[in-house]
Amino acid sequence: MKVIYCRSFGLDCNAKMKGRTIEDAVNAAINHGVSMHGQVLKDLQTPEKREEIASKAVDEPDDLRPNV
C-alpha cells in the first residue's frame, strides 16, 4: 500500500491518501487537493505535477495495515 501525506507538501493538514499503487495514491492526493484545498484539477494533472506528487509516496508502515 502506498501513502501520500498532505503535510509532505507543507500544508497544515493531517490527511493521508492511500492506494494500492503509486498511481492510485496520486489520484487520491489530487482528489483531496481539489476537494479540500481548492486546487485546480487541470493544474494537478500535468505530467510534471503528477511526478512531483508521486515522489512523496511512501510505503505504509506494516504496523498500520489492518489485519485481513
N, C-alpha and C positions, 0 to 999 in steps of 0.2 A: 504494500500500500504506500503510495506517495502522498506527501503532505506539503502544503504551502501555507505558511503562517502570514497573516496580514501584517503583523508587526515587522516582518523582514523587509517591508517596503517603507519603513519609517512612519507608519501610521499608528495612532493610538487606538488600536483595535485588537481584540483578543480572538478574532475569528481564525479558524483553522479549516482549510479546504482540503478535502481528501479525494483521491481517485485511485483506481486500480493501476492506472498507468500515469506517466507524467502528463500525457495529453489530457486525460480525464481531470487531473488536478488543475492544469492550466485553465481548462474550460470552466471549472468550478470557481477558480480565482477571478476569472474575467466576469462571470455572472455576479459574483459578490461585489466586485469593484463597481459594476454598473448599478446594481440594485441598492447597495448600502452607502456608496461613497460618491455617487453621481458622476462616475467616469463615463466617457463616451465610448460605446461599443466599438465603433469604427476605429477609434484610436488604439484600442487594446487588441485589435485583430491583425495588426500588421505583423509580418514575419519577425521583425526586429523586437517588437514588444512581446510577442509570444515567447521568443527565445529568452528575453530578459526574465519574464515570469517563470519560465521553465527552469532557469538557473537557480531559482530559490527553492525548488522542490527537494525534499529530503525523504528518506525512508522513515515511516512511522516507527517509533521505538516498539520493540516486541512487547514490553510490559504494558503498553497502552492498547494493544489489539485485543478485541473481545475473544473469548474462548468459544470456538464453534465446533 
